[in-house]
């Protein structure tokens, strides 16, 4: 199996797990990393994702929600944590996700919030588009145009991951 086939199979596995969790939850939060290129793993990725999931879990509980399911998944798409919850406003969870993604190290973190009716998007909640970690332009534009070289992006990601680990350990 090629790296690309592993990536695509990993994404399918995530979607399948999301569908399973949504059968028993009102909202799910998936935390993964925005790692450019392949492989989709980097030193410290599991700890950052675990700590961000823990932070979100505590906030959901503070908002009156109750986590019902917690999974981690490691495959060709990288490492991800998936938290299913009930009794919490999905918009409040997405706003929390955007706050995390907007931290100085946040661009490496991808926090998706899904409900049975679909995903909540930051643009729809006036969170604006995600910014490129290197130049601050919209990340999707940089990715589509291949504006930056993968080694440069991966190094920036590695540095942000180190900053995230330090911040999350405090």
PEMONOR-V194284 format. One record per backbone hydrogen bond with DSSP energy under -0.5 kcal/mol. CO is the residue of the C=O (numbers start at 1). NH is the residue of the N-H. Records with the same first field share a line. If there is no record, write none. Layout:
BEGIN
CO->NH ; NH
END
This chain:
BEGIN
2->6
3->7
4->8
5->9
6->10
7->11
8->12
9->13
10->14
11->15
12->16
13->17
14->18
15->19
16->20
17->21
18->22
19->23
20->23
21->24
26->116
27->85
28->114
29->31 ; 83
30->32 ; 112
31->81
32->110
33->35
34->36
40->79
42->45
44->48
45->49
46->50
47->51
48->52
49->53
50->54
51->55
52->56
53->57
54->58
55->59
56->60
57->61
58->62
59->63
60->65
61->64
66->86
69->84
71->82
73->80
75->78
78->75
80->73
81->31
82->71
83->29
84->68 ; 69
85->26 ; 27
86->66
89->93
90->94
91->95
92->96
93->97
94->98
95->99
96->100
97->101
98->102
100->103
103->106 ; 107
105->108
106->109
108->34
109->111
110->32 ; 112
112->30
113->120
114->28
115->118
118->115
120->113
121->125
122->125 ; 127 ; 128
123->126
130->139
132->136
137->132
138->142
139->143
140->144
141->145
142->146 ; 147
143->146
149->153
150->154
151->155
152->156
153->157
154->158
155->159
156->160
157->161
158->162
159->163
160->164
161->165
162->166
163->167
164->168
165->169
166->170
167->170
END
